[in-house]
Amino acid sequence: MKKAVNPAEKIKAYCDFSFSVVAKDDEMRALFEFSEDTAREVQKYVTTIPDLIREIKIDRDRELEILCGMISAYSGREKDDPRIVKVAITVSTMISGFLIMLFKIRKEETVSATEGPKMKFSGEILEKTTNEEFSAFIISGLDALIKTTFKDKN
């Protein structure tokens, strides 16, 4: 991201990182999928977990702050506009959801019979998704979010 010249390049670099590194590295994926629910479950058995949870939460908060800054610059809106946080959380959720689905497909997890042909078709598409397609998907979603979120002053 340091090499990115403009806000659009920074957003693309962020998407590229998410797809290229996180989606292909099992250890990164495990951290990426570490939810607060998981942390609560682990905490039942491990007494030293609170420090680890705080560290993960700080990293997530820092990542959200960075994403807010990128979206602010990309959209031309002030960083303190509360709608920026809403857009950033939505974009982060889009990335997470897409990558988690991709992890399931790439690990060849079975799809239940009730999910049928539609899920199988989706899996085939996801399996063939490239880094460029992933970035384009996220950025087009971001563009749509910005357009609808900031269409009026409220």
Phi and psi in radians as a Rosetta constraint file:
Dihedral C 1 N 2 CA 2 C 2 CIRCULARHARMONIC -1.121 0.35
Dihedral N 2 CA 2 C 2 N 3 CIRCULARHARMONIC -0.491 0.35
Dihedral C 2 N 3 CA 3 C 3 CIRCULARHARMONIC -1.395 0.35
Dihedral N 3 CA 3 C 3 N 4 CIRCULARHARMONIC -0.273 0.35
Dihedral C 3 N 4 CA 4 C 4 CIRCULARHARMONIC -1.134 0.35
Dihedral N 4 CA 4 C 4 N 5 CIRCULARHARMONIC 2.344 0.35
Dihedral C 4 N 5 CA 5 C 5 CIRCULARHARMONIC -1.525 0.35
Dihedral N 5 CA 5 C 5 N 6 CIRCULARHARMONIC -0.614 0.35
Dihedral C 5 N 6 CA 6 C 6 CIRCULARHARMONIC -2.317 0.35
Dihedral N 6 CA 6 C 6 N 7 CIRCULARHARMONIC 2.966 0.35
Dihedral C 6 N 7 CA 7 C 7 CIRCULARHARMONIC -1.013 0.35
Dihedral N 7 CA 7 C 7 N 8 CIRCULARHARMONIC -0.641 0.35
Dihedral C 7 N 8 CA 8 C 8 CIRCULARHARMONIC -1.108 0.35
Dihedral N 8 CA 8 C 8 N 9 CIRCULARHARMONIC -0.707 0.35
Dihedral C 8 N 9 CA 9 C 9 CIRCULARHARMONIC -1.164 0.35
Dihedral N 9 CA 9 C 9 N 10 CIRCULARHARMONIC -0.605 0.35
Dihedral C 9 N 10 CA 10 C 10 CIRCULARHARMONIC -1.148 0.35
Dihedral N 10 CA 10 C 10 N 11 CIRCULARHARMONIC -0.766 0.35
Dihedral C 10 N 11 CA 11 C 11 CIRCULARHARMONIC -1.074 0.35
Dihedral N 11 CA 11 C 11 N 12 CIRCULARHARMONIC -0.778 0.35
Dihedral C 11 N 12 CA 12 C 12 CIRCULARHARMONIC -1.090 0.35
Dihedral N 12 CA 12 C 12 N 13 CIRCULARHARMONIC -0.734 0.35
Dihedral C 12 N 13 CA 13 C 13 CIRCULARHARMONIC -1.079 0.35
Dihedral N 13 CA 13 C 13 N 14 CIRCULARHARMONIC -0.681 0.35
Dihedral C 13 N 14 CA 14 C 14 CIRCULARHARMONIC -1.094 0.35
Dihedral N 14 CA 14 C 14 N 15 CIRCULARHARMONIC -0.796 0.35
Dihedral C 14 N 15 CA 15 C 15 CIRCULARHARMONIC -1.111 0.35
Dihedral N 15 CA 15 C 15 N 16 CIRCULARHARMONIC -0.775 0.35
Dihedral C 15 N 16 CA 16 C 16 CIRCULARHARMONIC -1.031 0.35
Dihedral N 16 CA 16 C 16 N 17 CIRCULARHARMONIC -0.772 0.35
Dihedral C 16 N 17 CA 17 C 17 CIRCULARHARMONIC -1.060 0.35
Dihedral N 17 CA 17 C 17 N 18 CIRCULARHARMONIC -0.843 0.35
Dihedral C 17 N 18 CA 18 C 18 CIRCULARHARMONIC -0.990 0.35
Dihedral N 18 CA 18 C 18 N 19 CIRCULARHARMONIC -0.776 0.35
Dihedral C 18 N 19 CA 19 C 19 CIRCULARHARMONIC -1.303 0.35
Dihedral N 19 CA 19 C 19 N 20 CIRCULARHARMONIC -0.897 0.35
Dihedral C 19 N 20 CA 20 C 20 CIRCULARHARMONIC -1.214 0.35
Dihedral N 20 CA 20 C 20 N 21 CIRCULARHARMONIC -0.805 0.35
Dihedral C 20 N 21 CA 21 C 21 CIRCULARHARMONIC -1.582 0.35
Dihedral N 21 CA 21 C 21 N 22 CIRCULARHARMONIC -0.955 0.35
Dihedral C 21 N 22 CA 22 C 22 CIRCULARHARMONIC -1.129 0.35
Dihedral N 22 CA 22 C 22 N 23 CIRCULARHARMONIC -0.739 0.35
Dihedral C 22 N 23 CA 23 C 23 CIRCULARHARMONIC -1.225 0.35
Dihedral N 23 CA 23 C 23 N 24 CIRCULARHARMONIC -0.373 0.35
Dihedral C 23 N 24 CA 24 C 24 CIRCULARHARMONIC -1.837 0.35
Dihedral N 24 CA 24 C 24 N 25 CIRCULARHARMONIC -0.142 0.35
Dihedral C 24 N 25 CA 25 C 25 CIRCULARHARMONIC -1.976 0.35
Dihedral N 25 CA 25 C 25 N 26 CIRCULARHARMONIC 1.992 0.35
Dihedral C 25 N 26 CA 26 C 26 CIRCULARHARMONIC -1.025 0.35
Dihedral N 26 CA 26 C 26 N 27 CIRCULARHARMONIC -0.680 0.35
Dihedral C 26 N 27 CA 27 C 27 CIRCULARHARMONIC -1.170 0.35
Dihedral N 27 CA 27 C 27 N 28 CIRCULARHARMONIC -0.745 0.35
Dihedral C 27 N 28 CA 28 C 28 CIRCULARHARMONIC -1.125 0.35
Dihedral N 28 CA 28 C 28 N 29 CIRCULARHARMONIC -0.719 0.35
Dihedral C 28 N 29 CA 29 C 29 CIRCULARHARMONIC -1.057 0.35
Dihedral N 29 CA 29 C 29 N 30 CIRCULARHARMONIC -0.739 0.35
Dihedral C 29 N 30 CA 30 C 30 CIRCULARHARMONIC -1.069 0.35
Dihedral N 30 CA 30 C 30 N 31 CIRCULARHARMONIC -0.750 0.35
Dihedral C 30 N 31 CA 31 C 31 CIRCULARHARMONIC -1.159 0.35
Dihedral N 31 CA 31 C 31 N 32 CIRCULARHARMONIC -0.698 0.35
Dihedral C 31 N 32 CA 32 C 32 CIRCULARHARMONIC -1.079 0.35
Dihedral N 32 CA 32 C 32 N 33 CIRCULARHARMONIC -0.651 0.35
Dihedral C 32 N 33 CA 33 C 33 CIRCULARHARMONIC -1.554 0.35
Dihedral N 33 CA 33 C 33 N 34 CIRCULARHARMONIC 0.008 0.35
Dihedral C 33 N 34 CA 34 C 34 CIRCULARHARMONIC -1.229 0.35
Dihedral N 34 CA 34 C 34 N 35 CIRCULARHARMONIC 1.786 0.35
Dihedral C 34 N 35 CA 35 C 35 CIRCULARHARMONIC -1.663 0.35
Dihedral N 35 CA 35 C 35 N 36 CIRCULARHARMONIC 2.965 0.35
Dihedral C 35 N 36 CA 36 C 36 CIRCULARHARMONIC -1.160 0.35
Dihedral N 36 CA 36 C 36 N 37 CIRCULARHARMONIC -0.580 0.35
Dihedral C 36 N 37 CA 37 C 37 CIRCULARHARMONIC -1.089 0.35
Dihedral N 37 CA 37 C 37 N 38 CIRCULARHARMONIC -0.758 0.35
Dihedral C 37 N 38 CA 38 C 38 CIRCULARHARMONIC -1.068 0.35
Dihedral N 38 CA 38 C 38 N 39 CIRCULARHARMONIC -0.766 0.35
Dihedral C 38 N 39 CA 39 C 39 CIRCULARHARMONIC -1.047 0.35
Dihedral N 39 CA 39 C 39 N 40 CIRCULARHARMONIC -0.731 0.35
Dihedral C 39 N 40 CA 40 C 40 CIRCULARHARMONIC -1.112 0.35
Dihedral N 40 CA 40 C 40 N 41 CIRCULARHARMONIC -0.704 0.35
Dihedral C 40 N 41 CA 41 C 41 CIRCULARHARMONIC -1.107 0.35
Dihedral N 41 CA 41 C 41 N 42 CIRCULARHARMONIC -0.811 0.35
Dihedral C 41 N 42 CA 42 C 42 CIRCULARHARMONIC -1.100 0.35
Dihedral N 42 CA 42 C 42 N 43 CIRCULARHARMONIC -0.659 0.35
Dihedral C 42 N 43 CA 43 C 43 CIRCULARHARMONIC -1.079 0.35
Dihedral N 43 CA 43 C 43 N 44 CIRCULARHARMONIC -0.437 0.35
Dihedral C 43 N 44 CA 44 C 44 CIRCULARHARMONIC -1.102 0.35
Dihedral N 44 CA 44 C 44 N 45 CIRCULARHARMONIC -0.483 0.35
Dihedral C 44 N 45 CA 45 C 45 CIRCULARHARMONIC -1.945 0.35
Dihedral N 45 CA 45 C 45 N 46 CIRCULARHARMONIC -0.347 0.35
Dihedral C 45 N 46 CA 46 C 46 CIRCULARHARMONIC -2.110 0.35
Dihedral N 46 CA 46 C 46 N 47 CIRCULARHARMONIC 2.136 0.35
Dihedral C 46 N 47 CA 47 C 47 CIRCULARHARMONIC -1.434 0.35
Dihedral N 47 CA 47 C 47 N 48 CIRCULARHARMONIC -0.329 0.35
Dihedral C 47 N 48 CA 48 C 48 CIRCULARHARMONIC -1.623 0.35
Dihedral N 48 CA 48 C 48 N 49 CIRCULARHARMONIC 0.187 0.35
Dihedral C 48 N 49 CA 49 C 49 CIRCULARHARMONIC -1.211 0.35
Dihedral N 49 CA 49 C 49 N 50 CIRCULARHARMONIC -0.491 0.35
Dihedral C 49 N 50 CA 50 C 50 CIRCULARHARMONIC -0.943 0.35
Dihedral N 50 CA 50 C 50 N 51 CIRCULARHARMONIC -0.707 0.35
Dihedral C 50 N 51 CA 51 C 51 CIRCULARHARMONIC -1.119 0.35
Dihedral N 51 CA 51 C 51 N 52 CIRCULARHARMONIC -0.723 0.35
Dihedral C 51 N 52 CA 52 C 52 CIRCULARHARMONIC -1.105 0.35
Dihedral N 52 CA 52 C 52 N 53 CIRCULARHARMONIC -0.765 0.35
Dihedral C 52 N 53 CA 53 C 53 CIRCULARHARMONIC -1.082 0.35
Dihedral N 53 CA 53 C 53 N 54 CIRCULARHARMONIC -0.766 0.35
Dihedral C 53 N 54 CA 54 C 54 CIRCULARHARMONIC -1.033 0.35
Dihedral N 54 CA 54 C 54 N 55 CIRCULARHARMONIC -0.739 0.35
Dihedral C 54 N 55 CA 55 C 55 CIRCULARHARMONIC -1.117 0.35
Dihedral N 55 CA 55 C 55 N 56 CIRCULARHARMONIC -0.767 0.35
Dihedral C 55 N 56 CA 56 C 56 CIRCULARHARMONIC -1.117 0.35
Dihedral N 56 CA 56 C 56 N 57 CIRCULARHARMONIC -0.739 0.35
Dihedral C 56 N 57 CA 57 C 57 CIRCULARHARMONIC -1.107 0.35
Dihedral N 57 CA 57 C 57 N 58 CIRCULARHARMONIC -0.711 0.35
Dihedral C 57 N 58 CA 58 C 58 CIRCULARHARMONIC -1.068 0.35
Dihedral N 58 CA 58 C 58 N 59 CIRCULARHARMONIC -0.771 0.35
Dihedral C 58 N 59 CA 59 C 59 CIRCULARHARMONIC -1.083 0.35
Dihedral N 59 CA 59 C 59 N 60 CIRCULARHARMONIC -0.737 0.35
Dihedral C 59 N 60 CA 60 C 60 CIRCULARHARMONIC -1.126 0.35
Dihedral N 60 CA 60 C 60 N 61 CIRCULARHARMONIC -0.752 0.35
Dihedral C 60 N 61 CA 61 C 61 CIRCULARHARMONIC -1.088 0.35
Dihedral N 61 CA 61 C 61 N 62 CIRCULARHARMONIC -0.724 0.35
Dihedral C 61 N 62 CA 62 C 62 CIRCULARHARMONIC -1.120 0.35
Dihedral N 62 CA 62 C 62 N 63 CIRCULARHARMONIC -0.731 0.35
Dihedral C 62 N 63 CA 63 C 63 CIRCULARHARMONIC -1.113 0.35
Dihedral N 63 CA 63 C 63 N 64 CIRCULARHARMONIC -0.727 0.35
Dihedral C 63 N 64 CA 64 C 64 CIRCULARHARMONIC -1.113 0.35
Dihedral N 64 CA 64 C 64 N 65 CIRCULARHARMONIC -0.690 0.35
Dihedral C 64 N 65 CA 65 C 65 CIRCULARHARMONIC -1.097 0.35
Dihedral N 65 CA 65 C 65 N 66 CIRCULARHARMONIC -0.740 0.35
Dihedral C 65 N 66 CA 66 C 66 CIRCULARHARMONIC -1.117 0.35
Dihedral N 66 CA 66 C 66 N 67 CIRCULARHARMONIC -0.777 0.35
Dihedral C 66 N 67 CA 67 C 67 CIRCULARHARMONIC -1.095 0.35
Dihedral N 67 CA 67 C 67 N 68 CIRCULARHARMONIC -0.706 0.35
Dihedral C 67 N 68 CA 68 C 68 CIRCULARHARMONIC -1.052 0.35
Dihedral N 68 CA 68 C 68 N 69 CIRCULARHARMONIC -0.748 0.35
Dihedral C 68 N 69 CA 69 C 69 CIRCULARHARMONIC -1.082 0.35
Dihedral N 69 CA 69 C 69 N 70 CIRCULARHARMONIC -0.748 0.35
Dihedral C 69 N 70 CA 70 C 70 CIRCULARHARMONIC -1.137 0.35
Dihedral N 70 CA 70 C 70 N 71 CIRCULARHARMONIC -0.757 0.35
Dihedral C 70 N 71 CA 71 C 71 CIRCULARHARMONIC -1.193 0.35
Dihedral N 71 CA 71 C 71 N 72 CIRCULARHARMONIC -0.645 0.35
Dihedral C 71 N 72 CA 72 C 72 CIRCULARHARMONIC -1.043 0.35
Dihedral N 72 CA 72 C 72 N 73 CIRCULARHARMONIC -0.859 0.35
Dihedral C 72 N 73 CA 73 C 73 CIRCULARHARMONIC -1.132 0.35
Dihedral N 73 CA 73 C 73 N 74 CIRCULARHARMONIC -0.730 0.35
Dihedral C 73 N 74 CA 74 C 74 CIRCULARHARMONIC -1.135 0.35
Dihedral N 74 CA 74 C 74 N 75 CIRCULARHARMONIC -0.705 0.35
Dihedral C 74 N 75 CA 75 C 75 CIRCULARHARMONIC -1.530 0.35
Dihedral N 75 CA 75 C 75 N 76 CIRCULARHARMONIC -0.255 0.35
Dihedral C 75 N 76 CA 76 C 76 CIRCULARHARMONIC 1.338 0.35
Dihedral N 76 CA 76 C 76 N 77 CIRCULARHARMONIC 0.323 0.35
Dihedral C 76 N 77 CA 77 C 77 CIRCULARHARMONIC -1.787 0.35
Dihedral N 77 CA 77 C 77 N 78 CIRCULARHARMONIC 2.737 0.35
Dihedral C 77 N 78 CA 78 C 78 CIRCULARHARMONIC -1.161 0.35
Dihedral N 78 CA 78 C 78 N 79 CIRCULARHARMONIC 2.469 0.35
Dihedral C 78 N 79 CA 79 C 79 CIRCULARHARMONIC -1.124 0.35
Dihedral N 79 CA 79 C 79 N 80 CIRCULARHARMONIC -0.488 0.35
Dihedral C 79 N 80 CA 80 C 80 CIRCULARHARMONIC -1.483 0.35
Dihedral N 80 CA 80 C 80 N 81 CIRCULARHARMONIC 0.022 0.35
Dihedral C 80 N 81 CA 81 C 81 CIRCULARHARMONIC -1.165 0.35
Dihedral N 81 CA 81 C 81 N 82 CIRCULARHARMONIC 2.107 0.35
Dihedral C 81 N 82 CA 82 C 82 CIRCULARHARMONIC -1.053 0.35
Dihedral N 82 CA 82 C 82 N 83 CIRCULARHARMONIC -0.373 0.35
Dihedral C 82 N 83 CA 83 C 83 CIRCULARHARMONIC -1.217 0.35
Dihedral N 83 CA 83 C 83 N 84 CIRCULARHARMONIC -0.428 0.35
Dihedral C 83 N 84 CA 84 C 84 CIRCULARHARMONIC -1.060 0.35
Dihedral N 84 CA 84 C 84 N 85 CIRCULARHARMONIC -0.742 0.35
Dihedral C 84 N 85 CA 85 C 85 CIRCULARHARMONIC -1.101 0.35
Dihedral N 85 CA 85 C 85 N 86 CIRCULARHARMONIC -0.729 0.35
Dihedral C 85 N 86 CA 86 C 86 CIRCULARHARMONIC -1.069 0.35
Dihedral N 86 CA 86 C 86 N 87 CIRCULARHARMONIC -0.765 0.35
Dihedral C 86 N 87 CA 87 C 87 CIRCULARHARMONIC -1.125 0.35
Dihedral N 87 CA 87 C 87 N 88 CIRCULARHARMONIC -0.762 0.35
Dihedral C 87 N 88 CA 88 C 88 CIRCULARHARMONIC -1.084 0.35
Dihedral N 88 CA 88 C 88 N 89 CIRCULARHARMONIC -0.750 0.35
Dihedral C 88 N 89 CA 89 C 89 CIRCULARHARMONIC -1.125 0.35
Dihedral N 89 CA 89 C 89 N 90 CIRCULARHARMONIC -0.703 0.35
Dihedral C 89 N 90 CA 90 C 90 CIRCULARHARMONIC -1.125 0.35
Dihedral N 90 CA 90 C 90 N 91 CIRCULARHARMONIC -0.771 0.35
Dihedral C 90 N 91 CA 91 C 91 CIRCULARHARMONIC -1.112 0.35
Dihedral N 91 CA 91 C 91 N 92 CIRCULARHARMONIC -0.766 0.35
Dihedral C 91 N 92 CA 92 C 92 CIRCULARHARMONIC -1.050 0.35
Dihedral N 92 CA 92 C 92 N 93 CIRCULARHARMONIC -0.705 0.35
Dihedral C 92 N 93 CA 93 C 93 CIRCULARHARMONIC -1.165 0.35
Dihedral N 93 CA 93 C 93 N 94 CIRCULARHARMONIC -0.696 0.35
Dihedral C 93 N 94 CA 94 C 94 CIRCULARHARMONIC -1.029 0.35
Dihedral N 94 CA 94 C 94 N 95 CIRCULARHARMONIC -0.830 0.35
Dihedral C 94 N 95 CA 95 C 95 CIRCULARHARMONIC -1.090 0.35
Dihedral N 95 CA 95 C 95 N 96 CIRCULARHARMONIC -0.837 0.35
Dihedral C 95 N 96 CA 96 C 96 CIRCULARHARMONIC -1.044 0.35
Dihedral N 96 CA 96 C 96 N 97 CIRCULARHARMONIC -0.867 0.35
Dihedral C 96 N 97 CA 97 C 97 CIRCULARHARMONIC -1.044 0.35
Dihedral N 97 CA 97 C 97 N 98 CIRCULARHARMONIC -0.777 0.35
Dihedral C 97 N 98 CA 98 C 98 CIRCULARHARMONIC -1.110 0.35
Dihedral N 98 CA 98 C 98 N 99 CIRCULARHARMONIC -0.813 0.35
Dihedral C 98 N 99 CA 99 C 99 CIRCULARHARMONIC -1.171 0.35
Dihedral N 99 CA 99 C 99 N 100 CIRCULARHARMONIC -0.683 0.35
Dihedral C 99 N 100 CA 100 C 100 CIRCULARHARMONIC -1.108 0.35
Dihedral N 100 CA 100 C 100 N 101 CIRCULARHARMONIC -0.739 0.35
Dihedral C 100 N 101 CA 101 C 101 CIRCULARHARMONIC -1.090 0.35
Dihedral N 101 CA 101 C 101 N 102 CIRCULARHARMONIC -0.724 0.35
Dihedral C 101 N 102 CA 102 C 102 CIRCULARHARMONIC -1.100 0.35
Dihedral N 102 CA 102 C 102 N 103 CIRCULARHARMONIC -0.698 0.35
Dihedral C 102 N 103 CA 103 C 103 CIRCULARHARMONIC -1.044 0.35
Dihedral N 103 CA 103 C 103 N 104 CIRCULARHARMONIC -0.790 0.35
Dihedral C 103 N 104 CA 104 C 104 CIRCULARHARMONIC -1.074 0.35
Dihedral N 104 CA 104 C 104 N 105 CIRCULARHARMONIC -0.769 0.35
Dihedral C 104 N 105 CA 105 C 105 CIRCULARHARMONIC -1.180 0.35
Dihedral N 105 CA 105 C 105 N 106 CIRCULARHARMONIC -0.803 0.35
Dihedral C 105 N 106 CA 106 C 106 CIRCULARHARMONIC -1.162 0.35
Dihedral N 106 CA 106 C 106 N 107 CIRCULARHARMONIC -0.500 0.35
Dihedral C 106 N 107 CA 107 C 107 CIRCULARHARMONIC -1.508 0.35
Dihedral N 107 CA 107 C 107 N 108 CIRCULARHARMONIC 0.077 0.35
Dihedral C 107 N 108 CA 108 C 108 CIRCULARHARMONIC 0.986 0.35
Dihedral N 108 CA 108 C 108 N 109 CIRCULARHARMONIC 0.691 0.35
Dihedral C 108 N 109 CA 109 C 109 CIRCULARHARMONIC -1.193 0.35
Dihedral N 109 CA 109 C 109 N 110 CIRCULARHARMONIC 2.475 0.35
Dihedral C 109 N 110 CA 110 C 110 CIRCULARHARMONIC -1.280 0.35
Dihedral N 110 CA 110 C 110 N 111 CIRCULARHARMONIC 2.565 0.35
Dihedral C 110 N 111 CA 111 C 111 CIRCULARHARMONIC -1.782 0.35
Dihedral N 111 CA 111 C 111 N 112 CIRCULARHARMONIC 2.337 0.35
Dihedral C 111 N 112 CA 112 C 112 CIRCULARHARMONIC -1.135 0.35
Dihedral N 112 CA 112 C 112 N 113 CIRCULARHARMONIC 2.703 0.35
Dihedral C 112 N 113 CA 113 C 113 CIRCULARHARMONIC -1.088 0.35
Dihedral N 113 CA 113 C 113 N 114 CIRCULARHARMONIC -0.500 0.35
Dihedral C 113 N 114 CA 114 C 114 CIRCULARHARMONIC -1.240 0.35
Dihedral N 114 CA 114 C 114 N 115 CIRCULARHARMONIC -0.380 0.35
Dihedral C 114 N 115 CA 115 C 115 CIRCULARHARMONIC -1.382 0.35
Dihedral N 115 CA 115 C 115 N 116 CIRCULARHARMONIC -0.346 0.35
Dihedral C 115 N 116 CA 116 C 116 CIRCULARHARMONIC 1.054 0.35
Dihedral N 116 CA 116 C 116 N 117 CIRCULARHARMONIC -2.836 0.35
Dihedral C 116 N 117 CA 117 C 117 CIRCULARHARMONIC -1.099 0.35
Dihedral N 117 CA 117 C 117 N 118 CIRCULARHARMONIC -0.568 0.35
Dihedral C 117 N 118 CA 118 C 118 CIRCULARHARMONIC -1.048 0.35
Dihedral N 118 CA 118 C 118 N 119 CIRCULARHARMONIC -0.794 0.35
Dihedral C 118 N 119 CA 119 C 119 CIRCULARHARMONIC -1.152 0.35
Dihedral N 119 CA 119 C 119 N 120 CIRCULARHARMONIC -0.696 0.35
Dihedral C 119 N 120 CA 120 C 120 CIRCULARHARMONIC -1.080 0.35
Dihedral N 120 CA 120 C 120 N 121 CIRCULARHARMONIC -0.749 0.35
Dihedral C 120 N 121 CA 121 C 121 CIRCULARHARMONIC -1.097 0.35
Dihedral N 121 CA 121 C 121 N 122 CIRCULARHARMONIC -0.771 0.35
Dihedral C 121 N 122 CA 122 C 122 CIRCULARHARMONIC -1.056 0.35
Dihedral N 122 CA 122 C 122 N 123 CIRCULARHARMONIC -0.729 0.35
Dihedral C 122 N 123 CA 123 C 123 CIRCULARHARMONIC -1.062 0.35
Dihedral N 123 CA 123 C 123 N 124 CIRCULARHARMONIC -0.730 0.35
Dihedral C 123 N 124 CA 124 C 124 CIRCULARHARMONIC -1.104 0.35
Dihedral N 124 CA 124 C 124 N 125 CIRCULARHARMONIC -0.691 0.35
Dihedral C 124 N 125 CA 125 C 125 CIRCULARHARMONIC -1.150 0.35
Dihedral N 125 CA 125 C 125 N 126 CIRCULARHARMONIC -0.828 0.35
Dihedral C 125 N 126 CA 126 C 126 CIRCULARHARMONIC -1.080 0.35
Dihedral N 126 CA 126 C 126 N 127 CIRCULARHARMONIC -0.701 0.35
Dihedral C 126 N 127 CA 127 C 127 CIRCULARHARMONIC -1.030 0.35
Dihedral N 127 CA 127 C 127 N 128 CIRCULARHARMONIC -0.581 0.35
Dihedral C 127 N 128 CA 128 C 128 CIRCULARHARMONIC -1.642 0.35
Dihedral N 128 CA 128 C 128 N 129 CIRCULARHARMONIC 0.043 0.35
Dihedral C 128 N 129 CA 129 C 129 CIRCULARHARMONIC -1.158 0.35
Dihedral N 129 CA 129 C 129 N 130 CIRCULARHARMONIC 2.342 0.35
Dihedral C 129 N 130 CA 130 C 130 CIRCULARHARMONIC -1.754 0.35
Dihedral N 130 CA 130 C 130 N 131 CIRCULARHARMONIC 2.929 0.35
Dihedral C 130 N 131 CA 131 C 131 CIRCULARHARMONIC -0.965 0.35
Dihedral N 131 CA 131 C 131 N 132 CIRCULARHARMONIC -0.793 0.35
Dihedral C 131 N 132 CA 132 C 132 CIRCULARHARMONIC -1.085 0.35
Dihedral N 132 CA 132 C 132 N 133 CIRCULARHARMONIC -0.733 0.35
Dihedral C 132 N 133 CA 133 C 133 CIRCULARHARMONIC -1.148 0.35
Dihedral N 133 CA 133 C 133 N 134 CIRCULARHARMONIC -0.702 0.35
Dihedral C 133 N 134 CA 134 C 134 CIRCULARHARMONIC -1.051 0.35
Dihedral N 134 CA 134 C 134 N 135 CIRCULARHARMONIC -0.863 0.35
Dihedral C 134 N 135 CA 135 C 135 CIRCULARHARMONIC -1.053 0.35
Dihedral N 135 CA 135 C 135 N 136 CIRCULARHARMONIC -0.771 0.35
Dihedral C 135 N 136 CA 136 C 136 CIRCULARHARMONIC -1.088 0.35
Dihedral N 136 CA 136 C 136 N 137 CIRCULARHARMONIC -0.693 0.35
Dihedral C 136 N 137 CA 137 C 137 CIRCULARHARMONIC -1.088 0.35
Dihedral N 137 CA 137 C 137 N 138 CIRCULARHARMONIC -0.859 0.35
Dihedral C 137 N 138 CA 138 C 138 CIRCULARHARMONIC -1.141 0.35
Dihedral N 138 CA 138 C 138 N 139 CIRCULARHARMONIC -0.781 0.35
Dihedral C 138 N 139 CA 139 C 139 CIRCULARHARMONIC -1.158 0.35
Dihedral N 139 CA 139 C 139 N 140 CIRCULARHARMONIC -0.670 0.35
Dihedral C 139 N 140 CA 140 C 140 CIRCULARHARMONIC -1.150 0.35
Dihedral N 140 CA 140 C 140 N 141 CIRCULARHARMONIC -0.655 0.35
Dihedral C 140 N 141 CA 141 C 141 CIRCULARHARMONIC -1.122 0.35
Dihedral N 141 CA 141 C 141 N 142 CIRCULARHARMONIC -0.720 0.35
Dihedral C 141 N 142 CA 142 C 142 CIRCULARHARMONIC -1.090 0.35
Dihedral N 142 CA 142 C 142 N 143 CIRCULARHARMONIC -0.782 0.35
Dihedral C 142 N 143 CA 143 C 143 CIRCULARHARMONIC -1.018 0.35
Dihedral N 143 CA 143 C 143 N 144 CIRCULARHARMONIC -0.766 0.35
Dihedral C 143 N 144 CA 144 C 144 CIRCULARHARMONIC -1.136 0.35
Dihedral N 144 CA 144 C 144 N 145 CIRCULARHARMONIC -0.720 0.35
Dihedral C 144 N 145 CA 145 C 145 CIRCULARHARMONIC -1.088 0.35
Dihedral N 145 CA 145 C 145 N 146 CIRCULARHARMONIC -0.776 0.35
Dihedral C 145 N 146 CA 146 C 146 CIRCULARHARMONIC -1.091 0.35
Dihedral N 146 CA 146 C 146 N 147 CIRCULARHARMONIC -0.792 0.35
Dihedral C 146 N 147 CA 147 C 147 CIRCULARHARMONIC -1.043 0.35
Dihedral N 147 CA 147 C 147 N 148 CIRCULARHARMONIC -0.810 0.35
Dihedral C 147 N 148 CA 148 C 148 CIRCULARHARMONIC -1.363 0.35
Dihedral N 148 CA 148 C 148 N 149 CIRCULARHARMONIC -0.609 0.35
Dihedral C 148 N 149 CA 149 C 149 CIRCULARHARMONIC -1.212 0.35
Dihedral N 149 CA 149 C 149 N 150 CIRCULARHARMONIC -0.650 0.35
Dihedral C 149 N 150 CA 150 C 150 CIRCULARHARMONIC -1.888 0.35
Dihedral N 150 CA 150 C 150 N 151 CIRCULARHARMONIC 0.365 0.35
Dihedral C 150 N 151 CA 151 C 151 CIRCULARHARMONIC -1.220 0.35
Dihedral N 151 CA 151 C 151 N 152 CIRCULARHARMONIC -0.374 0.35
Dihedral C 151 N 152 CA 152 C 152 CIRCULARHARMONIC -2.351 0.35
Dihedral N 152 CA 152 C 152 N 153 CIRCULARHARMONIC 3.132 0.35
Dihedral C 152 N 153 CA 153 C 153 CIRCULARHARMONIC -1.521 0.35
Dihedral N 153 CA 153 C 153 N 154 CIRCULARHARMONIC -0.041 0.35
